[in-house]
Amino acid sequence: MTSSPLIRALDRGAIWFVLIVAAIGIAVPLLNLLLPPSSPWHVPTYLVALWGKYVCYALLALSIDLIWGYCGILSLGHGAFFALGGYAMGMYLMRQIGTRGVYADPIRPDFMVFLNWPELPVYWYGFNHFAYALLMVFAVPGVLAFVFGWFAFRSRVTGVYLSIITQALTFALTLAFFRNNFGFGGNNGLTDFKDILGFNVQAQATRAALFAISVAALIIGFLICRTIVSSKLGMVLVSIRDAESRTRFLGYRVENYKLFVFTLSACMAGVAGALYVPQVGIINPSEFAPANSIEAVIWVAVGGRGTLIGAALGAVVVNYGKTTFTSGALAPYWLFVLGSLFVLVTLLLPRGIVGTVRHYWGGYRERKEFRANDRAAAEAAAKPAE
């Protein structure tokens, strides 16, 4: 009797990763809600929101590692799918404000009243319902990725050319969302959120719940990725990464595999963006900036491309460094630090943090096993023949 694909996909490292992340997802909200602020073990609410943002970035990094580390698709525009998921959630949160806005309009958000929009645009219909907004979180990035991938992969656009057009896509969306007449708040974006599912987004309990949900989404995303890369589908993806022409020659429809994994990755990025917005309290066109997508690729490179765990770890490590360096005297030099980090990792740790650790640990185990076998053979040879 064979085990399920999920069970087969979980090696020791994956199990430890899931357990550690789940423990953090349980411990942080409890330490925030149950302990008084005077306790040394109390986790402040602002840290819960900050760490929740890191978790969302880790999910975005997972989505990039799935296509780049295992299929060889280097997307420099995944920030666009992240931002689209964020805007879908932001539109729902804006519709929940109602008469509590500055202009007390029950239907139109404040920026539409200020800009003299006569009525709510059609594409805002339905976002007063959470289920519809949740559907759009998956559908909008997924459909865009499917349409984009359909034309790109069937035209056999690969390598640096694909990276360039993904970056052009996110730049075009940046310019579009900056326009006031586009209907998404222009350069100010969407903000001043009040409620999510009837709960105050600023409340301590809501912040803790959003953190726990973000951790759960990260675990689910990781398990989905592990299941894919450990299956026959994952083997085909790796073969496409290493030798696309040979894989095509063997009869595989390479473009279909690429289209599937690219669309799935975009949906994961959209979920990350949707969880990010209520925790930071704003979504604006700057999230579409090409630099954000490039930075996300750096997270994956630092942590270790093709490891999944490394991608999540790299996102947390780099963003923790960003939080530290951009809040003091070194703030003007953060981009130089980030660029230098990418160069150093590329030259000195091409496998990333986790990839390098795995490489040396694997070599150590092989040498240890070889010495053990050598010792056993020597002992067997030293025994007198009976």
C-alpha positions in Angstrom: 0.0 0.0 0.0 1.6 3.3 -1.2 1.6 6.4 1.0 0.0 9.7 -0.2 2.1 12.1 -2.4 2.2 14.6 0.5 3.7 12.0 2.9 6.3 11.0 0.3 7.2 14.7 -0.2 8.1 15.3 3.4 11.7 14.5 4.2 13.3 15.2 7.6 14.2 18.9 6.7 10.7 19.6 5.4 9.1 18.1 8.6 11.3 20.2 10.8 10.5 23.3 8.8 6.8 22.8 9.1 7.0 22.1 12.8 9.1 25.1 13.5 6.9 27.4 11.5 3.7 26.0 13.1 5.2 26.5 16.5 6.0 30.1 15.7 2.5 30.6 14.4 1.0 29.3 17.6 3.5 30.8 20.1 3.6 34.4 18.8 -0.2 35.1 19.0 -0.4 33.4 22.5 2.5 35.4 23.8 0.9 38.5 22.5 -2.6 37.9 23.8 -2.1 36.0 27.0 0.8 37.7 28.6 0.7 41.2 30.1 2.9 43.9 28.5 5.1 43.9 31.6 6.1 40.3 31.0 9.6 39.8 29.4 8.0 37.1 27.2 5.2 39.4 25.9 5.3 40.0 22.1 4.2 43.5 21.3 1.4 44.0 18.7 3.7 46.0 16.4 6.1 43.0 16.2 3.2 40.7 15.4 2.3 42.8 12.4 6.0 43.2 11.4 6.6 39.4 11.6 3.3 38.8 9.7 4.7 40.9 6.9 7.9 38.8 6.9 5.7 35.6 6.6 3.9 37.1 3.6 7.2 37.9 2.0 8.3 34.3 2.7 5.2 33.0 0.8 6.1 35.3 -2.1 9.6 33.9 -2.1 8.3 30.3 -2.2 6.2 31.2 -5.3 9.3 32.5 -7.0 11.5 29.6 -6.0 8.9 27.2 -7.4 9.3 28.6 -10.9 12.9 29.7 -10.8 14.6 27.1 -8.7 12.8 24.1 -10.2 11.7 25.2 -13.7 14.2 27.8 -14.6 11.7 30.6 -15.2 13.3 33.8 -13.8 10.4 36.2 -13.3 11.3 39.8 -12.5 7.6 40.7 -12.3 6.2 38.6 -9.5 5.6 41.7 -7.5 2.8 42.5 -9.9 0.9 39.4 -8.9 1.6 40.1 -5.2 0.2 43.6 -5.6 -2.9 42.5 -7.6 -3.8 40.1 -4.7 -3.2 43.0 -2.3 -5.5 45.3 -4.3 -8.2 42.7 -4.4 -8.2 42.5 -0.6 -7.8 46.3 -0.4 -11.0 46.8 -2.4 -12.9 44.6 -0.1 -11.6 46.5 2.9 -12.5 49.8 1.3 -16.1 48.7 0.7 -16.3 47.8 4.5 -15.7 51.4 5.5 -19.1 52.6 4.4 -20.3 55.8 6.2 -17.3 55.8 8.5 -15.2 57.5 5.8 -14.4 61.2 5.7 -17.2 61.9 3.3 -19.6 59.4 4.8 -20.6 57.9 1.4 -22.2 54.5 1.9 -21.1 53.2 -1.5 -18.1 55.1 -2.9 -14.7 55.2 -1.2 -13.4 58.6 -0.1 -11.0 59.0 -3.0 -13.9 58.6 -5.5 -15.9 61.2 -3.8 -13.0 63.6 -3.7 -12.3 63.0 -7.4 -16.0 63.5 -8.2 -16.7 60.0 -9.5 -20.5 59.9 -10.1 -20.9 56.3 -9.2 -19.0 53.1 -8.2 -17.2 51.5 -11.3 -18.5 48.1 -12.4 -15.3 46.4 -11.5 -15.8 47.3 -7.9 -19.1 45.5 -7.7 -19.1 42.4 -5.5 -16.1 43.5 -3.4 -18.5 44.2 -0.5 -18.6 40.4 -0.1 -15.5 38.6 1.3 -16.1 35.4 -0.7 -16.0 37.4 -4.0 -12.9 39.2 -2.9 -11.2 36.0 -2.0 -12.1 34.6 -5.4 -10.5 37.6 -7.0 -7.4 37.2 -5.0 -6.8 33.9 -6.8 -8.5 34.8 -10.1 -7.0 38.1 -11.0 -3.3 37.1 -10.7 -4.0 33.6 -12.0 -5.8 34.8 -15.1 -3.2 37.5 -15.9 -0.4 34.9 -15.4 -2.3 32.4 -17.6 -2.8 34.8 -20.4 0.7 36.2 -20.2 2.2 32.7 -20.0 0.1 31.3 -22.8 1.6 33.8 -25.3 5.1 33.9 -23.8 5.7 30.1 -23.5 4.0 29.1 -26.7 6.2 31.7 -28.5 9.1 29.9 -26.8 10.3 33.1 -25.1 12.9 32.0 -22.5 15.9 33.2 -20.5 16.7 36.8 -20.2 14.1 37.8 -22.8 11.3 36.4 -20.6 12.7 38.1 -17.6 12.7 41.4 -19.4 9.1 41.2 -20.5 7.9 40.2 -17.0 9.6 43.3 -15.8 7.9 45.3 -18.5 4.6 43.9 -17.4 5.0 45.1 -13.8 6.3 48.5 -15.0 3.2 48.9 -17.2 0.9 48.0 -14.3 2.8 50.5 -12.1 2.1 53.3 -14.6 -1.6 52.3 -14.9 -2.3 52.1 -11.2 -0.7 55.6 -10.7 -3.5 57.1 -12.8 -6.3 58.7 -10.8 -8.8 57.8 -13.5 -8.0 54.1 -13.3 -10.2 53.8 -10.2 -7.8 52.5 -7.6 -6.8 55.6 -5.7 -4.0 56.8 -7.8 -0.6 57.3 -6.2 -2.2 57.2 -2.7 -3.6 53.8 -3.2 -6.1 52.2 -0.8 -5.8 52.8 2.9 -7.7 53.8 6.1 -9.1 50.3 6.5 -11.6 49.7 9.3 -12.9 46.1 9.5 -12.2 42.7 8.0 -15.1 40.2 8.4 -16.5 42.5 11.1 -13.4 42.6 13.2 -11.3 45.8 13.7 -8.1 45.5 11.7 -6.2 47.5 14.3 -7.3 45.3 17.2 -4.7 43.2 19.0 -6.7 40.0 18.6 -7.2 40.7 14.8 -3.5 41.2 14.3 -2.7 38.0 16.1 -5.3 36.1 14.0 -3.9 37.5 10.8 -0.4 36.4 11.8 -1.6 32.9 12.5 -3.5 32.8 9.2 -0.4 34.0 7.3 1.7 31.2 8.9 -1.0 28.7 8.0 -0.9 30.0 4.4 2.9 29.7 4.3 2.7 26.1 5.5 0.1 25.2 3.0 2.1 26.8 0.2 5.2 25.0 1.3 3.4 21.6 1.3 2.0 22.3 -2.1 5.4 23.1 -3.5 7.0 20.1 -1.8 4.3 17.8 -3.2 4.9 19.2 -6.7 8.7 19.1 -6.7 8.8 15.6 -5.2 6.4 14.1 -7.8 6.9 13.1 -11.4 5.7 16.5 -12.4 8.6 18.0 -10.4 11.1 15.7 -12.2 9.7 17.0 -15.5 10.1 20.6 -14.3 13.7 20.0 -13.3 14.4 18.4 -16.7 12.9 21.5 -18.4 15.2 23.7 -16.2 18.3 21.7 -17.1 17.6 20.7 -20.7 14.4 22.2 -22.2 15.1 21.2 -25.8 15.8 17.6 -24.8 12.6 17.4 -22.7 10.7 18.7 -25.7 12.3 16.2 -27.9 11.2 13.4 -25.6 7.6 14.3 -26.3 6.7 16.5 -23.3 4.6 19.6 -24.0 7.0 21.9 -22.2 4.8 25.0 -22.6 1.9 23.3 -20.7 4.1 22.5 -17.7 5.5 26.0 -17.7 2.0 27.5 -17.9 0.7 25.4 -15.1 3.5 26.1 -12.6 3.7 29.8 -13.6 -0.1 30.3 -13.0 0.1 28.4 -9.7 3.0 30.6 -8.6 1.1 33.7 -9.4 -1.9 32.6 -7.3 0.4 32.0 -4.4 1.9 35.4 -4.8 -1.6 36.9 -4.9 -2.5 35.2 -1.6 0.7 36.6 -0.1 -0.3 40.1 -1.2 -3.9 39.7 0.2 -2.6 38.7 3.6 0.0 41.5 3.5 -2.5 44.4 3.0 -4.6 44.2 6.2 -1.4 43.8 8.3 0.4 46.9 6.9 -2.8 48.9 6.4 -2.1 50.2 2.9 -1.7 49.1 -0.7 -0.5 51.6 -3.4 1.2 51.4 -6.9 4.7 51.4 -5.3 4.1 47.7 -4.7 4.2 47.1 -8.5 7.7 48.7 -8.7 10.1 46.5 -10.7 12.7 47.0 -7.9 10.4 45.1 -5.5 10.3 42.1 -7.8 14.1 42.1 -8.2 14.5 42.3 -4.5 12.3 39.2 -4.1 14.6 37.4 -6.5 17.5 38.4 -4.2 15.7 36.8 -1.2 15.6 33.5 -3.1 19.2 33.7 -4.2 20.4 34.5 -0.7 18.4 31.7 0.9 19.1 29.1 -1.7 17.5 28.6 -5.1 15.8 25.3 -5.5 15.5 24.5 -1.8 12.1 26.1 -0.9 13.2 26.3 2.8 16.0 28.6 1.7 13.6 30.9 -0.2 11.5 31.4 2.9 14.5 31.9 5.1 16.1 34.3 2.7 13.0 36.5 2.6 13.0 36.7 6.4 16.7 37.4 6.8 16.9 40.0 4.1 13.8 41.9 5.2 15.0 41.8 8.8 18.2 43.4 7.6 16.2 45.9 5.7 14.2 46.8 8.8 17.4 47.2 10.8 19.4 49.1 8.2 16.6 51.5 7.1 15.8 52.8 10.5 19.1 54.4 11.4 22.1 56.2 10.1 22.6 53.5 7.4 19.2 54.1 5.8 20.6 55.9 2.7 23.0 53.0 2.0 20.5 50.1 2.2 20.4 49.6 -1.6 24.2 49.4 -1.7 24.1 46.8 1.1 21.4 44.8 -0.8 23.3 44.9 -4.0 26.6 44.0 -2.3 24.8 41.1 -0.6 23.6 39.8 -3.9 27.0 40.0 -5.5 28.8 38.3 -2.6 26.2 35.5 -2.5 26.6 35.0 -6.2 30.4 34.8 -6.0 30.9 33.1 -2.6 27.7 31.2 -2.0 26.2 30.4 -5.4 23.9 27.8 -3.8 22.6 30.2 -1.2 22.6 29.7 2.6 20.5 26.5 2.7 22.0 25.1 -0.5 25.6 25.5 0.8 24.7 23.9 4.2 23.1 21.0 2.4 26.1 20.6 0.0 28.7 20.5 2.8 26.5 18.4 5.1 25.9 15.9 2.2 29.7 15.7 1.6 30.4 15.2 5.2 27.9 12.3 5.4 29.3 10.7 2.3 32.9 10.9 3.7 31.7 9.5 7.0 29.9 6.6 5.3 32.9 5.9 3.1 35.2 5.7 6.1 32.8 3.5 7.9 32.6 1.1 4.9 36.4 1.2 4.5 36.9 0.4 8.2 34.4 -2.5 8.0 36.2 -3.9 4.9 39.6 -3.6 6.7 38.2 -5.4 9.8 36.8 -8.2 7.6 40.1 -8.6 5.8 42.0 -8.8 9.1 39.9 -11.7 10.4 41.6 -15.1 9.9 39.9 -17.4 7.4 37.9 -20.2 9.1 
